């Protein structure tokens, strides 16, 4: 499959300005757990960043919904792998906006990761049910469970997590003009938890 053919199936990848590589964004409005959390004050989804700013521009929303619909395409896995491999980036982020929709979606993500072995993948999620399927996760994918509430300690039952804190952040981005720079902690399996500062 050629890259231009892949794009017709999956739509384009996203390129978050702070990130070192590419990502895929689907609508935050369609988050299963996030849609509930964003109504709860004190949750990490309350005032969701992906429901404001550039994310709400009509063209961005249209692209996200195209990517969401594309997941059901029978060639989505091969098309996603082709696009990711064509970028020649060493890292990839799943869902700079949105989250895993269901088990079928998760299994397809696993297949994409297997077809892109030279890329390190990172997927933050608030879908707790995924823990039952982490054992099948490819070696080049790290899944970090995002704790639902601000200042909530990392769950001990997950090997990799992320938290949002008011003090004690370990993510260096705020001190680096809001960018990852040369930091790759989110993709590093030797680091159990990443603490992001509340903003």
MDAnalysis code that builds the backbone (N, CA, C; Angstrom):
import MDAnalysis as mda
import numpy as np

u = mda.Universe.empty(597, n_residues=199, atom_resindex=np.repeat(np.arange(199), 3), trajectory=True)
u.add_TopologyAttr("name", ["N", "CA", "C"] * 199)
u.add_TopologyAttr("resid", np.arange(1, 200))
u.add_TopologyAttr("resname", ["UNK", "UNK", "UNK", "UNK", "UNK", "UNK", "UNK", "UNK", "UNK", "UNK", "UNK", "UNK", "UNK", "UNK", "UNK", "UNK", "UNK", "UNK", "UNK", "UNK", "UNK", "UNK", "UNK", "UNK", "UNK", "UNK", "UNK", "UNK", "UNK", "UNK", "UNK", "UNK", "UNK", "UNK", "UNK", "UNK", "UNK", "UNK", "UNK", "UNK", "UNK", "UNK", "UNK", "UNK", "UNK", "UNK", "UNK", "UNK", "UNK", "UNK", "UNK", "UNK", "UNK", "UNK", "UNK", "UNK", "UNK", "UNK", "UNK", "UNK", "UNK", "UNK", "UNK", "UNK", "UNK", "UNK", "UNK", "UNK", "UNK", "UNK", "UNK", "UNK", "UNK", "UNK", "UNK", "UNK", "UNK", "UNK", "UNK", "UNK", "UNK", "UNK", "UNK", "UNK", "UNK", "UNK", "UNK", "UNK", "UNK", "UNK", "UNK", "UNK", "UNK", "UNK", "UNK", "UNK", "UNK", "UNK", "UNK", "UNK", "UNK", "UNK", "UNK", "UNK", "UNK", "UNK", "UNK", "UNK", "UNK", "UNK", "UNK", "UNK", "UNK", "UNK", "UNK", "UNK", "UNK", "UNK", "UNK", "UNK", "UNK", "UNK", "UNK", "UNK", "UNK", "UNK", "UNK", "UNK", "UNK", "UNK", "UNK", "UNK", "UNK", "UNK", "UNK", "UNK", "UNK", "UNK", "UNK", "UNK", "UNK", "UNK", "UNK", "UNK", "UNK", "UNK", "UNK", "UNK", "UNK", "UNK", "UNK", "UNK", "UNK", "UNK", "UNK", "UNK", "UNK", "UNK", "UNK", "UNK", "UNK", "UNK", "UNK", "UNK", "UNK", "UNK", "UNK", "UNK", "UNK", "UNK", "UNK", "UNK", "UNK", "UNK", "UNK", "UNK", "UNK", "UNK", "UNK", "UNK", "UNK", "UNK", "UNK", "UNK", "UNK", "UNK", "UNK", "UNK", "UNK", "UNK", "UNK", "UNK", "UNK", "UNK", "UNK", "UNK", "UNK", "UNK", "UNK"])
u.atoms.positions = np.array([
    [0.835, -1.192, 0.000],
    [0.000, 0.000, 0.000],
    [0.878, 1.253, 0.000],
    [0.528, 2.207, -0.839],
    [1.254, 3.469, -0.886],
    [0.675, 4.415, 0.163],
    [1.496, 5.383, 0.573],
    [1.074, 6.296, 1.624],
    [-0.152, 7.107, 1.226],
    [-0.212, 7.550, -0.034],
    [-1.386, 8.328, -0.463],
    [-2.656, 7.488, -0.451],
    [-2.513, 6.185, -0.672],
    [-3.659, 5.282, -0.581],
    [-4.071, 5.092, 0.882],
    [-3.066, 5.033, 1.763],
    [-3.334, 4.875, 3.197],
    [-4.094, 6.078, 3.739],
    [-3.702, 7.271, 3.319],
    [-4.346, 8.495, 3.797],
    [-5.821, 8.533, 3.407],
    [-6.142, 7.992, 2.243],
    [-7.545, 7.953, 1.797],
    [-8.394, 7.091, 2.742],
    [-7.754, 6.120, 3.389],
    [-8.466, 5.225, 4.304],
    [-8.520, 5.805, 5.721],
    [-7.378, 6.225, 6.237],
    [-7.288, 6.625, 7.647],
    [-7.458, 8.115, 7.895],
    [-7.338, 8.911, 6.848],
    [-7.169, 10.363, 6.901],
    [-5.759, 10.629, 7.439],
    [-5.360, 11.886, 7.509],
    [-3.999, 12.227, 7.897],
    [-3.746, 11.985, 9.389],
    [-2.480, 11.868, 9.740],
    [-2.088, 11.820, 11.142],
    [-2.063, 13.252, 11.672],
    [-2.073, 13.401, 12.993],
    [-1.956, 14.732, 13.571],
    [-0.504, 14.961, 13.984],
    [-0.128, 16.238, 14.111],
    [1.249, 16.601, 14.487],
    [1.183, 17.650, 15.585],
    [0.961, 17.199, 16.843],
    [0.907, 18.146, 17.960],
    [2.201, 18.947, 18.062],
    [2.074, 20.239, 18.270],
    [3.246, 21.124, 18.249],
    [4.263, 20.814, 19.340],
    [3.800, 20.279, 20.487],
    [4.730, 20.005, 21.585],
    [5.425, 18.660, 21.452],
    [4.914, 17.810, 20.553],
    [5.387, 16.425, 20.503],
    [6.580, 16.246, 19.573],
    [7.407, 15.244, 19.826],
    [8.561, 14.977, 18.966],
    [8.210, 14.205, 17.699],
    [7.037, 13.594, 17.667],
    [6.644, 12.803, 16.504],
    [5.205, 13.069, 16.129],
    [4.601, 12.071, 15.528],
    [3.226, 12.202, 15.071],
    [2.267, 11.527, 16.048],
    [0.986, 11.743, 15.818],
    [-0.053, 11.193, 16.685],
    [-1.311, 10.978, 15.857],
    [-2.321, 10.432, 16.493],
    [-3.634, 10.370, 15.864],
    [-4.646, 10.915, 16.868],
    [-5.482, 11.809, 16.397],
    [-6.494, 12.404, 17.260],
    [-7.887, 12.098, 16.756],
    [-8.738, 11.629, 17.647],
    [-10.143, 11.405, 17.333],
    [-10.954, 12.278, 18.295],
    [-12.253, 12.438, 18.084],
    [-13.013, 13.409, 18.876],
    [-13.081, 13.113, 20.374],
    [-12.723, 14.107, 21.179],
    [-12.820, 13.971, 22.634],
    [-14.280, 13.813, 23.062],
    [-15.190, 14.328, 22.254],
    [-16.617, 14.197, 22.568],
    [-17.055, 12.739, 22.593],
    [-16.298, 11.881, 21.911],
    [-16.653, 10.468, 21.801],
    [-15.921, 9.592, 22.821],
    [-15.184, 10.194, 23.748],
    [-14.535, 9.416, 24.812],
    [-15.609, 8.742, 25.664],
    [-15.459, 7.486, 25.939],
    [-16.454, 6.754, 26.733],
    [-16.412, 7.196, 28.204],
    [-15.268, 7.027, 28.834],
    [-15.130, 7.415, 30.233],
    [-14.952, 8.927, 30.370],
    [-14.169, 9.511, 29.476],
    [-13.917, 10.942, 29.531],
    [-15.177, 11.786, 29.449],
    [-16.164, 11.322, 28.683],
    [-17.420, 12.063, 28.556],
    [-18.146, 12.173, 29.895],
    [-17.947, 11.170, 30.749],
    [-18.550, 11.206, 32.087],
    [-17.700, 12.062, 33.028],
    [-16.372, 11.901, 32.928],
    [-15.477, 12.620, 33.827],
    [-15.501, 14.128, 33.608],
    [-15.711, 14.564, 32.374],
    [-15.649, 16.001, 32.126],
    [-16.792, 16.779, 32.784],
    [-17.783, 16.057, 33.325],
    [-18.884, 16.695, 34.052],
    [-18.596, 16.783, 35.550],
    [-17.460, 16.194, 35.969],
    [-17.124, 16.119, 37.397],
    [-16.000, 17.102, 37.723],
    [-16.293, 18.094, 38.526],
    [-15.292, 19.068, 38.919],
    [-14.201, 18.379, 39.729],
    [-12.966, 18.681, 39.410],
    [-11.845, 18.047, 40.090],
    [-11.281, 16.871, 39.326],
    [-11.968, 16.460, 38.254],
    [-11.436, 15.378, 37.420],
    [-10.470, 15.971, 36.404],
    [-9.612, 15.117, 35.852],
    [-8.640, 15.589, 34.861],
    [-9.319, 15.977, 33.548],
    [-10.542, 15.511, 33.330],
    [-11.266, 15.805, 32.098],
    [-12.158, 17.044, 32.206],
    [-12.288, 17.560, 33.411],
    [-13.098, 18.765, 33.619],
    [-12.355, 19.935, 32.966],
    [-12.985, 20.576, 31.996],
    [-12.298, 21.620, 31.240],
    [-11.301, 21.031, 30.254],
    [-11.637, 19.899, 29.663],
    [-10.770, 19.159, 28.729],
    [-10.115, 20.062, 27.679],
    [-8.780, 19.933, 27.550],
    [-8.035, 20.754, 26.588],
    [-8.454, 20.466, 25.147],
    [-8.915, 19.231, 24.898],
    [-9.276, 18.832, 23.537],
    [-10.695, 19.244, 23.148],
    [-11.339, 20.030, 24.030],
    [-12.668, 20.554, 23.720],
    [-12.657, 22.080, 23.666],
    [-11.459, 22.621, 23.456],
    [-11.333, 24.073, 23.330],
    [-10.119, 24.408, 22.465],
    [-9.907, 25.683, 22.221],
    [-8.774, 26.102, 21.403],
    [-8.874, 25.610, 19.966],
    [-7.734, 25.262, 19.403],
    [-7.684, 24.815, 18.002],
    [-8.477, 23.537, 17.762],
    [-8.673, 22.755, 18.822],
    [-9.369, 21.476, 18.671],
    [-10.825, 21.633, 18.235],
    [-11.418, 22.796, 18.489],
    [-12.833, 22.974, 18.141],
    [-13.029, 23.623, 16.782],
    [-11.948, 23.922, 16.078],
    [-12.084, 24.469, 14.732],
    [-12.824, 23.447, 13.869],
    [-13.740, 23.891, 13.017],
    [-14.530, 22.962, 12.187],
    [-13.693, 21.981, 11.369],
    [-12.564, 22.449, 10.811],
    [-11.749, 21.546, 9.987],
    [-11.060, 20.478, 10.845],
    [-10.677, 20.858, 12.077],
    [-10.056, 19.894, 12.994],
    [-11.088, 18.855, 13.424],
    [-12.282, 19.302, 13.783],
    [-13.344, 18.386, 14.174],
    [-13.702, 17.430, 13.038],
    [-13.766, 17.966, 11.823],
    [-14.090, 17.131, 10.656],
    [-13.033, 16.047, 10.458],
    [-11.768, 16.421, 10.613],
    [-10.675, 15.453, 10.467],
    [-10.739, 14.380, 11.538],
    [-11.045, 14.780, 12.774],
    [-11.126, 13.811, 13.862],
    [-12.249, 12.809, 13.640],
    [-13.374, 13.268, 13.152],
    [-14.486, 12.342, 12.913],
    [-14.207, 11.429, 11.718],
    [-13.453, 11.922, 10.751],
    [-13.052, 11.066, 9.633],
    [-12.158, 9.931, 10.155],
    [-11.240, 10.282, 11.061],
    [-10.349, 9.261, 11.628],
    [-11.135, 8.254, 12.463],
    [-12.124, 8.744, 13.190],
    [-12.947, 7.849, 14.012],
    [-13.710, 6.859, 13.137],
    [-14.336, 7.351, 12.099],
    [-15.100, 6.464, 11.202],
    [-14.192, 5.466, 10.495],
    [-12.969, 5.893, 10.231],
    [-12.040, 5.048, 9.486],
    [-11.634, 3.782, 10.228],
    [-11.729, 3.798, 11.551],
    [-11.298, 2.644, 12.350],
    [-12.015, 1.359, 11.937],
    [-13.238, 1.496, 11.477],
    [-14.019, 0.311, 11.077],
    [-13.653, -0.199, 9.683],
    [-12.814, 0.521, 8.962],
    [-12.422, 0.097, 7.614],
    [-11.579, -1.171, 7.696],
    [-11.821, -2.158, 6.835],
    [-11.074, -3.422, 6.907],
    [-9.565, -3.284, 6.686],
    [-9.143, -2.199, 6.054],
    [-7.717, -2.011, 5.793],
    [-7.096, -0.949, 6.701],
    [-7.806, -0.577, 7.765],
    [-7.317, 0.484, 8.651],
    [-5.966, 0.138, 9.276],
    [-5.788, -1.084, 9.712],
    [-4.533, -1.484, 10.357],
    [-3.363, -1.301, 9.405],
    [-3.478, -1.829, 8.203],
    [-2.382, -1.723, 7.227],
    [-2.144, -0.271, 6.826],
    [-3.221, 0.480, 6.700],
    [-3.099, 1.884, 6.300],
    [-2.437, 2.718, 7.385],
    [-2.800, 2.467, 8.640],
    [-2.172, 3.186, 9.743],
    [-0.681, 2.854, 9.821],
    [-0.360, 1.576, 9.697],
    [1.040, 1.153, 9.757],
    [1.851, 1.801, 8.637],
    [1.273, 1.852, 7.441],
    [1.956, 2.472, 6.308],
    [2.239, 3.947, 6.576],
    [1.238, 4.645, 7.097],
    [1.425, 6.071, 7.391],
    [2.504, 6.293, 8.450],
    [2.442, 5.524, 9.531],
    [3.414, 5.688, 10.616],
    [4.822, 5.362, 10.139],
    [4.975, 4.277, 9.406],
    [6.296, 3.896, 8.892],
    [6.837, 4.931, 7.907],
    [5.955, 5.563, 7.164],
    [6.394, 6.540, 6.158],
    [6.980, 7.798, 6.794],
    [6.602, 8.072, 8.034],
    [7.082, 9.282, 8.711],
    [8.511, 9.129, 9.234],
    [8.941, 7.923, 9.412],
    [10.300, 7.637, 9.884],
    [10.607, 8.308, 11.224],
    [9.578, 8.452, 12.037],
    [9.747, 8.993, 13.387],
    [9.919, 7.817, 14.338],
    [10.696, 8.007, 15.383],
    [10.973, 6.914, 16.313],
    [9.909, 6.753, 17.391],
    [9.012, 7.751, 17.509],
    [7.967, 7.684, 18.532],
    [6.618, 8.070, 17.934],
    [5.555, 7.524, 18.539],
    [4.196, 7.820, 18.093],
    [3.286, 7.858, 19.311],
    [2.353, 8.797, 19.307],
    [1.383, 8.887, 20.402],
    [-0.010, 8.540, 19.893],
    [-0.663, 7.659, 20.610],
    [-2.053, 7.340, 20.314],
    [-2.951, 8.303, 21.087],
    [-3.766, 9.017, 20.340],
    [-4.834, 9.851, 20.885],
    [-4.356, 11.084, 21.644],
    [-3.850, 12.061, 20.905],
    [-3.622, 13.366, 21.520],
    [-4.982, 14.003, 21.807],
    [-6.008, 13.436, 21.207],
    [-7.401, 13.766, 21.507],
    [-8.196, 12.476, 21.382],
    [-9.125, 12.247, 22.321],
    [-9.928, 11.023, 22.256],
    [-9.297, 9.862, 22.996],
    [-9.939, 8.694, 22.892],
    [-9.481, 7.518, 23.631],
    [-9.963, 6.260, 22.915],
    [-9.510, 5.117, 23.395],
    [-9.906, 3.825, 22.824],
    [-11.424, 3.664, 22.921],
    [-12.019, 3.196, 21.837],
    [-13.470, 3.087, 21.767],
    [-14.014, 1.762, 22.295],
    [-13.308, 0.686, 22.003],
    [-13.770, -0.639, 22.425],
    [-12.644, -1.648, 22.235],
    [-12.908, -2.909, 22.535],
    [-11.872, -3.938, 22.446],
    [-11.402, -4.147, 21.010],
    [-12.296, -4.070, 20.058],
    [-11.906, -4.213, 18.650],
    [-10.899, -3.142, 18.264],
    [-11.160, -1.923, 18.694],
    [-10.246, -0.811, 18.432],
    [-8.884, -1.091, 19.076],
    [-8.880, -1.530, 20.320],
    [-7.626, -1.820, 21.019],
    [-6.822, -2.887, 20.291],
    [-7.484, -3.949, 19.875],
    [-6.785, -5.029, 19.171],
    [-6.184, -4.538, 17.859],
    [-6.876, -3.632, 17.201],
    [-6.344, -3.076, 15.954],
    [-5.112, -2.222, 16.222],
    [-5.136, -1.483, 17.318],
    [-3.959, -0.693, 17.695],
    [-2.768, -1.616, 17.940],
    [-3.003, -2.719, 18.618],
    [-1.942, -3.690, 18.855],
    [-1.347, -4.178, 17.525],
    [-2.199, -4.433, 16.562],
    [-1.730, -4.919, 15.257],
    [-0.905, -3.857, 14.539],
    [-1.315, -2.600, 14.650],
    [-0.553, -1.510, 14.037],
    [0.841, -1.449, 14.653],
    [0.903, -1.576, 15.966],
    [2.192, -1.533, 16.653],
    [3.110, -2.665, 16.195],
    [2.537, -3.835, 15.990],
    [3.327, -4.986, 15.529],
    [3.879, -4.758, 14.121],
    [3.144, -3.993, 13.319],
    [3.568, -3.715, 11.946],
    [4.496, -2.504, 11.845],
    [4.773, -1.878, 12.996],
    [5.692, -0.736, 13.033],
    [6.728, -0.974, 14.131],
    [7.502, -2.054, 14.018],
    [8.398, -2.488, 15.096],
    [9.527, -1.527, 15.438],
    [9.879, -0.621, 14.526],
    [10.979, 0.307, 14.800],
    [10.504, 1.570, 15.510],
    [9.197, 1.648, 15.781],
    [8.606, 2.823, 16.420],
    [8.186, 2.492, 17.853],
    [8.461, 3.396, 18.770],
    [7.974, 3.251, 20.142],
    [6.628, 3.977, 20.259],
    [5.624, 3.265, 20.707],
    [4.275, 3.806, 20.812],
    [3.914, 4.068, 22.270],
    [3.177, 5.147, 22.488],
    [2.673, 5.490, 23.823],
    [1.184, 5.767, 23.720],
    [0.414, 5.152, 24.612],
    [-1.025, 5.369, 24.617],
    [-1.525, 5.649, 26.028],
    [-1.852, 6.911, 26.335],
    [-2.524, 7.192, 27.597],
    [-3.991, 6.829, 27.465],
    [-4.611, 6.368, 28.531],
    [-6.032, 6.012, 28.458],
    [-6.692, 6.167, 29.822],
    [-7.987, 6.419, 29.783],
    [-8.777, 6.439, 31.013],
    [-9.767, 5.275, 31.037],
    [-9.594, 4.351, 30.109],
    [-10.473, 3.185, 30.022],
    [-9.894, 2.051, 30.870],
    [-10.412, 1.904, 32.090],
    [-9.866, 0.941, 33.052],
    [-9.977, -0.510, 32.581],
    [-10.966, -0.825, 31.746],
    [-11.154, -2.202, 31.274],
    [-9.958, -2.711, 30.477],
    [-9.152, -1.783, 29.959],
    [-7.998, -2.177, 29.146],
    [-6.993, -2.998, 29.956],
    [-6.994, -2.812, 31.273],
    [-6.040, -3.548, 32.120],
    [-6.139, -5.057, 31.915],
    [-7.328, -5.550, 31.605],
    [-7.516, -6.989, 31.383],
    [-6.850, -7.465, 30.093],
    [-6.392, -6.528, 29.270],
    [-5.820, -6.883, 27.971],
    [-4.383, -6.378, 27.803],
    [-3.796, -5.855, 28.877],
    [-2.435, -5.334, 28.802],
    [-1.416, -6.440, 28.549],
    [-1.709, -7.643, 29.000],
    [-0.770, -8.760, 28.810],
    [-0.503, -9.036, 27.336],
    [-1.457, -8.704, 26.482],
    [-1.301, -8.943, 25.049],
    [-0.654, -7.772, 24.327],
    [-0.308, -6.743, 25.076],
    [0.262, -5.519, 24.501],
    [1.626, -5.791, 23.853],
    [1.843, -5.334, 22.633],
    [3.149, -5.520, 21.983],
    [4.269, -4.829, 22.774],
    [5.489, -5.314, 22.635],
    [6.624, -4.789, 23.395],
    [6.914, -3.322, 23.098],
    [6.581, -2.869, 21.897],
    [6.906, -1.486, 21.525],
    [5.780, -0.501, 21.831],
    [4.810, -0.939, 22.630],
    [3.714, -0.058, 23.050],
    [3.671, 0.021, 24.573],
    [3.619, 1.237, 25.103],
    [3.412, 1.434, 26.530],
    [2.035, 2.060, 26.731],
    [1.239, 1.435, 27.577],
    [-0.084, 1.953, 27.913],
    [-0.016, 2.527, 29.322],
    [-0.327, 3.803, 29.429],
    [-0.348, 4.447, 30.743],
    [-1.786, 4.769, 31.129],
    [-2.226, 4.219, 32.249],
    [-3.561, 4.542, 32.739],
    [-3.519, 5.920, 33.386],
    [-4.361, 6.813, 32.901],
    [-4.410, 8.179, 33.419],
    [-5.376, 8.237, 34.597],
    [-4.859, 8.560, 35.759],
    [-5.701, 8.633, 36.952],
    [-6.781, 9.696, 36.757],
    [-8.025, 9.376, 37.102],
    [-9.158, 10.246, 36.776],
    [-9.212, 11.593, 37.486],
    [-8.696, 11.666, 38.706],
    [-8.856, 12.888, 39.496],
    [-7.525, 13.618, 39.701],
    [-7.581, 14.920, 39.755],
    [-6.386, 15.720, 40.013],
    [-5.847, 15.404, 41.408],
    [-4.536, 15.222, 41.493],
    [-3.834, 14.873, 42.742],
    [-4.175, 13.489, 43.273],
    [-4.766, 12.649, 42.431],
    [-5.037, 11.266, 42.822],
    [-3.763, 10.440, 42.669],
    [-3.361, 9.685, 43.692],
    [-2.150, 8.862, 43.583],
    [-2.279, 7.820, 42.475],
    [-1.152, 7.420, 41.933],
    [-1.141, 6.405, 40.881],
    [-1.659, 5.076, 41.418],
    [-2.469, 4.391, 40.612],
    [-3.038, 3.104, 41.009],
    [-1.952, 2.040, 41.025],
    [-1.872, 1.295, 42.128],
    [-0.842, 0.290, 42.258],
    [-1.048, -0.930, 41.383],
    [-2.253, -1.102, 40.838],
    [-2.534, -2.288, 40.022],
    [-2.095, -2.123, 38.566],
    [-1.695, -0.923, 38.187],
    [-1.204, -0.674, 36.826],
    [0.314, -0.522, 36.883],
    [1.002, -1.132, 35.939],
    [2.461, -1.020, 35.928],
    [2.916, 0.347, 35.431],
    [2.090, 0.981, 34.589],
    [2.434, 2.297, 34.062],
    [1.222, 3.218, 34.143],
    [1.444, 4.409, 34.682],
    [0.362, 5.359, 34.895],
    [0.812, 6.775, 34.564],
    [-0.178, 7.683, 34.604],
    [0.122, 9.113, 34.567],
    [-0.850, 9.793, 35.512],
    [-0.397, 10.882, 36.105],
    [-1.216, 11.635, 37.046],
    [-1.163, 13.117, 36.697],
    [-2.152, 13.859, 37.181],
    [-2.148, 15.317, 37.063],
    [-2.073, 15.859, 38.483],
    [-1.070, 16.700, 38.729],
    [-0.813, 17.152, 40.093],
    [-0.712, 18.679, 40.182],
    [-1.008, 19.195, 41.351],
    [-0.861, 20.640, 41.570],
    [0.558, 20.982, 42.019],
    [1.271, 19.997, 42.575],
    [2.687, 20.169, 42.934],
    [3.428, 18.857, 42.665],
    [4.704, 18.960, 42.387],
    [5.527, 17.762, 42.208],
    [5.480, 17.151, 40.819],
    [5.235, 17.956, 39.795],
    [5.194, 17.444, 38.422],
    [6.568, 16.950, 37.982],
    [6.587, 15.874, 37.202],
    [7.848, 15.357, 36.669],
    [7.986, 15.619, 35.171],
    [6.901, 16.008, 34.512],
    [6.959, 16.355, 33.089],
    [7.668, 17.701, 32.940],
    [8.731, 17.766, 32.128],
    [9.508, 19.005, 32.004],
    [8.953, 20.010, 30.997],
    [7.901, 19.653, 30.267],
    [7.405, 20.500, 29.182],
    [7.143, 21.956, 29.572],
    [6.500, 22.230, 30.739],
    [6.238, 23.633, 31.088],
    [7.503, 24.488, 31.198],
    [8.636, 23.861, 31.471],
    [9.898, 24.592, 31.586],
    [10.649, 24.625, 30.254],
    [10.025, 24.012, 29.236],
    [10.665, 23.928, 27.922],
    [9.750, 24.494, 26.841],
    [9.149, 25.631, 27.141],
    [8.259, 26.300, 26.195],
    [7.076, 25.415, 25.809],
    [6.645, 24.559, 26.765],
    [5.496, 23.696, 26.523],
    [5.761, 22.533, 25.594],
    [7.028, 22.206, 25.381],
    [7.388, 21.142, 24.434],
    [8.135, 20.000, 25.129],
    [8.077, 18.826, 24.504],
    [8.785, 17.661, 25.038],
    [10.299, 17.839, 24.951],
    [10.764, 18.555, 23.925],
    [12.205, 18.679, 23.711],
    [12.819, 17.309, 23.483],
    [13.893, 17.012, 24.203],
    [14.522, 15.693, 24.047],
    [14.010, 14.679, 25.065],
    [12.990, 15.046, 25.845],
    [12.421, 14.125, 26.834],
    [11.560, 13.063, 26.150],
    [11.730, 11.813, 26.597],
    [10.919, 10.711, 26.070],
    [10.385, 9.855, 27.237],
    [10.176, 10.477, 28.382],
    [9.757, 9.736, 29.568],
    [8.430, 9.014, 29.366],
    [7.512, 9.618, 28.659],
    [6.193, 8.996, 28.464],
    [6.300, 7.649, 27.755],
    [7.333, 7.493, 26.927],
    [7.535, 6.251, 26.173],
    [8.451, 5.267, 26.906],
    [8.954, 5.656, 28.059],
    [9.975, 4.881, 28.766],
    [9.325, 3.909, 29.767],
    [9.447, 2.622, 29.519],
    [8.824, 1.617, 30.377],
    [9.510, 1.483, 31.735],
    [10.692, 2.059, 31.895],
    [11.368, 1.994, 33.186],
    [10.815, 3.038, 34.159],
    [9.956, 3.925, 33.659],
    [9.359, 4.968, 34.503],
    [7.899, 4.612, 34.758],
    [7.536, 4.236, 35.988],
    [6.175, 3.785, 36.264],
    [5.109, 4.867, 36.153],
    [5.446, 6.091, 36.572],
    [4.428, 7.154, 36.547],
    [5.014, 8.474, 36.029],
    [4.224, 9.143, 35.226],
    [4.547, 10.503, 34.778],
    [3.543, 11.443, 35.435],
    [4.037, 12.467, 36.114],
    [3.157, 13.435, 36.768],
    [3.150, 14.735, 35.965],
    [1.995, 15.075, 35.435],
    [1.845, 16.305, 34.674],
    [1.314, 17.412, 35.584],
    [1.864, 18.594, 35.453],
    [1.376, 19.715, 36.254],
    [0.018, 20.183, 35.771],
    [-0.866, 20.484, 36.683],
    [-2.189, 20.989, 36.322],
    [-2.024, 22.359, 35.660],
    [-2.722, 22.551, 34.543],
    [-2.672, 23.842, 33.852],
    [-4.025, 24.170, 33.251],
])
